């Protein structure tokens, strides 16, 4: 493998790992959720009407945030289990 090919292989693996980490990151999900909830709280405290779209968006994001992390953890466990089972099968064959 020449240096150019090794570089591009490393770059591709790094980008894939970055997107995997970003998808499973709680930081971005939490920031978006706190921003929306902060807006709803601000509107409520200042006695301003909460637009229907903001209310629905806040409920949607909170619901997604609460369900996304457990789903990501389940997917990771399933992938790890499938990888282990494949390795075990290859050892037997």
N, C-alpha and C positions, 0 to 999 in steps of 0.2 A: 504494500500500500504506500503510495507516494505521499508527500507532505500535503499537497493540495487536497487530495481525497480525504486524508485524515482530518484536516481542518474542517471540511464541510460536514463530515460525519459527526465530529464533535459539536459543530454549530447546530446541526439538526437535532441532536440529542438534548442539547442545552435548551433550545427553544421548546421542544416537546415537554421537558421537565418543568420549564417556566409556566407553560399553560396548564399543566396538571396541578401545580401548586396554586396557581391563581384560581382555578376552578374550585379547589377544595378550601380556599382561604376564607376565613371567617372575617378577616379585617375589612375587606371590601363590602361584603354583605352587611356587616355590622354598621359600617359607616353610612351606607345608603339607608338602612333601617333607622338609625339614629337621626339622620337628617330629616326624613319624612315625619317621624314621630315628633321631633323637635318642632317642625313647622305646625303640626296639629296642636301640640301643647301651647305654642306661642299664640296661635289664633284663638284657642279656647281661653287662655289667661287674659288676653286683651279684649275679650268679649266680641271678637269679630266672627262673622259667620264662616264656617268651614265649608269650602266648596265641595260639592258631591264627589267630584273627580279626585280631590285630595283625600277625602275620607275613604273612598273605595281603593285608591292606590295604597294608602297606608295599611288597610286590612290585607290587601293582596301581598304586599311586601313582607309584612310581619308573618303571614301564613307561610310564605315561601321560605323566609329565613328560618322559621322554626322547623320546617320539614326538610330543607336542603342538606343540612349538615348530617343528620342521621342517615339520609339516603346516600350521601357520599361515603360515609363510613361503611355502610352495608356493601356498596359497590366495591370498595377496596378489599373487604374481607372475601367477597366472592371471587374477585380477580386473583387474590393470593391463594385461595383454596384451589382454584382451577389450575394455577401454575404448579402448585405442589402436587396435585393429582397427575398432571401431565409428566412431571419429572419422575414420579414414582412409576408410572406406566413405562416410561422410556428405560428405567433401570431394569424392570422385569423383562423387557423385550430384548 
